[in-house]
Amino acid sequence: MPVYNTATYLRECLDSILYQSFTDWELIAVNDFSTDESWSILQLYQSKDSRIKAFRNTEKGIIPALRFAFQQSKGDFITRMDADDRMAQHKLKILHQLLNTSGRGFVATGLVEYFSSQTLGAGYINYANWLNELTLRQANFQDIYKECVIPSPCWMLHKSDLIRCGAFTSNVYPEDYDLCFRMYEQKLKVISENIILHYWRDYPNRTSRTNEHYSDNRFLALKMHYFLKLDYQPEKTLYLWGAGKKGKWVAKSLINSGINFTWVCNSDSKIGHNIYGVMLRSFEEIDNNHNIQLIIAVAAPDDKRMILKILSEKRIALNYFFFFC
């Protein structure tokens, strides 16, 4: 558990760990150069319970803190916690049971819920609902190019599987989304329990709101890197749907990578225009055969629903297209 200036919430977080119904755990808490009372709180809890082990980070940052914590860990099962959140009482017990039942090759997870002392924004509520819907179907990796589909503080892995995924050796941010892609790369299967296991706290100074590594929540470079590495099939015709800001970024990235593609959209005002040397065509030119791949870089919910309806009418299977937003 990385800890950075979360003194306001840290006691509540640590208490939720102490109250776990599963008792055979160790907490490796790494203070990441906090300037508040976080370190003294960690020391206090460490003095009261030997299962809590507090360290000072040796290199600034969430990834170095996670890496350092992992190096200190002794258990056969690994999970991550955020120092401003809360665990449901049976979280560790349920995740451990899922992995004991399934064996290696699985990532165990559960449902999540946001909470806040202020009014939650619709974006957070929608994200949690979308994520939980995927988890209920154990279909998380189906939409991996949209957003991070395994919540970073609500997973557990066999230690050997985490090592196989590269653990925390990668320096790529956002670290949770990058690890999620590496789980996908190693073909881990999702196993879940359909109850809330983790409570995400939202507040103005939360790291995901303020840290530079999370400022652009599109993460298009990360998505493109893993698409080209894991899913791109050069023998198939690649289409790109979307000519807005995100679509243009994807188009430029494909051009810079020397990858041929057909650029389509559903905007009459854009069809026929030449952008970056590529002519925009109508979406109606998409072939409804089995030799295509389609990147969809369209963000508006209504447009997404319209696109899904069109693809369904064309009988284009789910595994042929990838939503990048």
Order of alpha helices (4+ residues) and beta strands (2+ residues): beta-alpha-beta-alpha-beta-alpha-beta-beta-alpha-beta-alpha-beta-alpha-alpha-beta-alpha-alpha-beta-alpha-beta-beta-beta-beta-alpha-beta
